Amino acid sequence: MTIRKIAIALIALTMSITVGAQNIDKIYDEAKALYDAKDYKAALPKLKVAAEKGHKKAQYRLGRCYDKGHGVAEDNKVAFEWYQKSAAQGYAKGQYALGKCYMKGKGTTADQEKAKLWLKKAVKNPKGGLKVKEKIKKEAKEGDKDAKNIQNLLK
């Protein structure tokens, strides 16, 4: 294969990856709009497609569906698995949710060290950590026991 053919093949591959990512973002955006409108059953298939393609926000949101029973039967183990995938990609909300799962033993065995690790990652995350900190502070102020436990765990 000539250098020119290799270059053309690489350009085509790069373009298809970019187009694929844009399509997944579009699918996720549609799913999120449905989710936010509380049309969970309509959001679910789109969330699954985006999550299975590796979209970290879709993985978190799909975990939330299973965590809260939104559009599916509540399944803490499946929720935990999706939170793990999202957290592993560095998504602050996924890290926070995973930390809470470990803290409460929800979908997994309770493990305070792992809870602390993931909750710290969430609050120190440069892309969303501040929002997580504010959420914890607000919920603790409102009397949320989990938020107070998280504050104590992070001390």
N, C-alpha and C positions, 0 to 999 in steps of 0.2 A: 504494500500500500504506500502510496506517495505521501509526502508530508502534507500536501494540499488536501488530499482525501481525509487524512487523519484530522486536520484542522477543521474541515467541514463537518466531520462526524462529531467532534467535540463541541462545536458551536450548536449543532442540532440537539445534542444531548443536554447541554446547558439550557437551551430554550425550552425543551420539553419538561425539564425539572422545574423551571421557573413557572411555566404555565400550570403544571400540576399543583404546585404550592399555592398559586393564586386560586385555583379551583377549590382546593381544600379550605382555604380561608373563606371563600364565598359560601361554601356549604356550611362551615361553622357559623358564619354571620347569620345565615338564614335560620339555623338551628337555635342560635342564641336569641334571636328575635321571637321565635316561637316559645322558647323556654321562658323568656321574660314576660310574655303574654300569658304564661301559665298553661300553654297548650303543650303539655309534656309529651303526650302520645304522638303528636305530629313532629315534635323536636327530636324524639328518640332515634328514629332511623338515620337522620342526618348527623346527629351526634356520634352514632356508632361508626358511620362511614369515616368521618373526620378523625375520630379517636383511633380507629384501627389503622389509619394512614399516618399516625404519629403526631397529630395536632395536640399540643400540650394543654391548651385551654379546653378543647373538646374532651380530652381524657379526664380533666378535673370535673367538668360539668357532667359528664356521664357518670363518674363516680358519685357525684352529688345526687343524681337521679336514683341510683341504687341505695345510697345512704338514707335518703328521705322518702323513698317510695314514690317518686315523681314519674308517673307513666309506666312504672314497672313494680313488681313486688319488691319490697325492701329486702336487700341482700347485702349485709355488712361486709362479707368476705369479698364479693365482687367489687363493692365500692372501694375497699382497701386496695385491691389490685389496680384499679384505675388511678387512684390517688398516687400509688407508688410510681406508676408510669409518668404521670404528670410531674411529680416531685423530682424524679430522676432527671427530667429535662430542665430543671431549675425554675419551674413556675411557682411563685410565692404562695398562691392560694392552694396549690397541690401540696406543697411542703407543709403548710399550716394544717390542712386537713389530715395529712398523714401523721403529723405529730399528735394531733388530737386522737386519732385512732389508736396510736401506741399508748397514749396517756390513759385512755378509757378502756383499752382492750377490746375495741370495736372492730370486728373482722379479723382480728389477730390476737395474740397473747399480749397482755399489758406489759410494757417495757419502758420504765421511766427514763432510762438512759437514752434509748432511741427516740422517745418523745422529746426529750430535751434537745437532742441533736437536731431533729427536724424542725422543731419550733424555733431554735436559734437560727437555723438556715433561713427560715421564713422571714423572721424579723430583720435579719441582716441582708436580705436579698436586695440588690441594688435596683431591681425592677419590680417593686411592689412591697418591699419590706415595711416602708413607712405606713402604707395603708393597713397592713396586718397589725402593726403596733397600735395604730389609732383604733382599729376594730377591737383589739383586746382591751385597751384602756377604756373605751366607751362601754363595752359589755360588762367589764368589772365594776365600773361606776354605777351601772344599772342593776347590779346585784347578781350578775350571772356567775354561778359557782365555778363553771369550767374556766371562764376567763380569769377568775381569781386564782384558781389552781395553776393556770398557765403562768400568771405573773409570779407566783411563788416558785414554780419550777425553773423559771428563767433567772431568778436572783442569783 
